[in-house]
Amino acid sequence: MTENVVEADSVQQLEREGDIAADYLEELLDIADLDGDLDIDVDGDRASVSIVGADLSQLVGRDGEVLEALQELARLAVHRETGERSRLMLDISGHRAQKRASLEELAKEAIERARAEGERISLAPMSPFERKVVHDVVAAAGLTSESEGAEPNRHVVIVP
């Protein structure tokens, strides 16, 4: 019984984070005179906000740089309101979902190479989001992986 109450409180807190972030992002869209619909969800242990609309490519930016910056701003808005650090995930026009799918495929190919060659496989530098996706796929395949290097050259190494 107590566990269900704690879980319900956690989901409520994540929903509140999503609401705060969505309000903040809605204001930014208004200021930039951009149309976008916001979708708030709880994905596992984090709040998730998606913005979809006509042409929002300028909000994604080159290699998702603007998206990353907007995510950090939304997290700061949540922190300002709640006093708690947020792990909120922001997606714009499905950019992260598409990126996740391509990273999962890349990880599977690298896992096959690591198994076939019996050697460590180093991948290209990635953002924290990208590394997390790869680490999750590697763990699900029963192998281990490590992040090595310093930003902006931090990368994943898959260990057979």
C-alpha positions as CSV (number, residue, x, y, z in Angstrom):
1,M,0.0,0.0,0.0
2,T,2.7,2.5,1.0
3,E,4.7,1.7,-2.2
4,N,1.7,2.6,-4.4
5,V,1.3,5.9,-2.6
6,V,5.0,6.7,-3.1
7,E,4.6,5.7,-6.8
8,A,1.5,7.9,-7.2
9,D,3.3,10.8,-5.6
10,S,6.2,10.3,-7.9
11,V,4.0,10.3,-11.0
12,Q,2.2,13.4,-9.7
13,Q,5.5,15.2,-9.2
14,L,6.6,14.2,-12.8
15,E,3.3,15.4,-14.2
16,R,3.8,18.7,-12.4
17,E,7.3,19.0,-13.9
18,G,5.8,18.4,-17.3
19,D,3.2,21.0,-16.7
20,I,5.7,23.6,-15.6
21,A,8.0,22.9,-18.5
22,A,5.1,23.0,-21.0
23,D,3.9,26.4,-19.6
24,Y,7.5,27.8,-20.0
25,L,7.9,26.4,-23.5
26,E,4.4,27.7,-24.5
27,E,5.6,31.2,-23.5
28,L,8.7,30.8,-25.6
29,L,6.7,29.6,-28.6
30,D,4.4,32.7,-28.2
31,I,7.4,35.0,-28.0
32,A,8.9,33.5,-31.1
33,D,5.5,33.6,-32.8
34,L,5.7,29.8,-33.6
35,D,2.8,27.4,-33.6
36,G,3.2,24.1,-31.8
37,D,1.2,21.7,-29.9
38,L,2.6,20.4,-26.6
39,D,2.2,16.8,-25.4
40,I,3.0,16.1,-21.8
41,D,3.8,12.5,-20.6
42,V,5.6,10.5,-18.0
43,D,8.1,8.2,-19.5
44,G,9.5,5.8,-16.9
45,D,11.2,7.9,-14.2
46,R,11.1,11.3,-16.0
47,A,8.7,13.8,-17.4
48,S,8.5,14.1,-21.1
49,V,7.3,17.1,-23.2
50,S,7.0,16.9,-27.0
51,I,6.4,19.9,-29.3
52,V,4.9,19.1,-32.7
53,G,3.9,21.6,-35.4
54,A,4.4,22.8,-38.9
55,D,8.1,23.8,-39.3
56,L,9.9,23.7,-36.0
57,S,13.3,22.8,-37.4
58,Q,14.8,26.1,-36.1
59,L,13.9,24.8,-32.6
60,V,15.9,21.6,-33.2
61,G,18.9,23.3,-34.8
62,R,22.0,21.7,-36.2
63,D,22.5,18.2,-34.6
64,G,19.9,19.1,-32.0
65,E,21.9,21.9,-30.4
66,V,18.9,24.2,-30.0
67,L,16.8,21.4,-28.7
68,E,19.4,20.6,-26.1
69,A,19.5,24.3,-25.0
70,L,15.7,24.5,-24.8
71,Q,15.6,21.3,-22.7
72,E,18.1,22.8,-20.3
73,L,16.1,26.0,-20.1
74,A,12.9,24.0,-19.4
75,R,14.7,22.0,-16.7
76,L,15.8,25.3,-15.1
77,A,12.2,26.5,-15.2
78,V,11.2,23.4,-13.4
79,H,14.0,23.8,-10.8
80,R,13.0,27.4,-10.2
81,E,9.5,26.3,-9.4
82,T,10.1,23.1,-7.5
83,G,13.6,23.5,-6.0
84,E,14.3,20.0,-7.4
85,R,16.6,19.0,-10.2
86,S,14.7,17.7,-13.2
87,R,15.5,15.0,-15.7
88,L,12.8,16.2,-18.1
89,M,13.2,15.1,-21.7
90,L,12.2,17.4,-24.5
91,D,11.4,16.3,-28.1
92,I,10.6,18.6,-31.0
93,S,9.0,17.3,-34.2
94,G,10.0,13.8,-33.3
95,H,13.7,14.6,-33.6
96,R,14.7,12.6,-30.5
97,A,12.5,9.7,-31.4
98,Q,14.1,9.5,-34.9
99,K,17.6,9.9,-33.4
100,R,16.8,7.2,-30.8
101,A,15.9,4.7,-33.6
102,S,19.0,5.4,-35.6
103,L,21.2,5.1,-32.5
104,E,19.6,1.8,-31.5
105,E,20.5,0.5,-35.0
106,L,24.0,1.8,-34.7
107,A,24.4,0.2,-31.3
108,K,23.1,-3.2,-32.6
109,E,25.6,-3.1,-35.5
110,A,28.5,-2.2,-33.1
111,I,27.4,-5.0,-30.7
112,E,27.6,-7.5,-33.6
113,R,31.1,-6.3,-34.5
114,A,32.2,-6.5,-30.9
115,R,31.0,-10.1,-30.6
116,A,32.4,-11.1,-34.0
117,E,35.8,-9.5,-33.5
118,G,36.1,-10.0,-29.7
119,E,37.5,-6.5,-29.4
120,R,36.4,-3.2,-27.8
121,I,34.4,-1.0,-30.3
122,S,34.7,2.8,-29.9
123,L,31.9,4.9,-31.3
124,A,32.0,8.5,-32.4
125,P,31.5,11.3,-29.8
126,M,27.9,11.7,-28.7
127,S,25.8,13.8,-26.5
128,P,24.7,12.5,-23.0
129,F,21.2,11.6,-24.5
130,E,22.8,9.6,-27.3
131,R,25.3,7.8,-25.0
132,K,22.4,6.8,-22.7
133,V,20.5,5.3,-25.6
134,V,23.6,3.3,-26.7
135,H,24.3,2.1,-23.1
136,D,20.7,0.9,-22.7
137,V,20.9,-1.1,-26.0
138,V,24.3,-2.6,-25.0
139,A,23.0,-3.6,-21.5
140,A,19.9,-5.2,-23.0
141,A,22.2,-7.3,-25.3
142,G,24.1,-8.5,-22.2
143,L,27.3,-6.7,-22.9
144,T,28.9,-3.8,-21.0
145,S,29.8,-0.3,-22.2
146,E,31.7,2.6,-20.9
147,S,31.8,6.3,-21.6
148,E,35.3,7.6,-22.2
149,G,36.9,11.0,-22.9
150,A,35.9,14.5,-22.0
151,E,33.1,16.7,-23.6
152,P,32.7,17.3,-26.4
153,N,34.6,14.2,-27.4
154,R,33.0,11.9,-24.9
155,H,32.1,8.6,-26.6
156,V,30.9,5.1,-25.9
157,V,33.1,2.0,-25.9
158,I,31.4,-1.4,-26.2
159,V,33.2,-4.2,-24.4
160,P,32.6,-7.7,-25.7
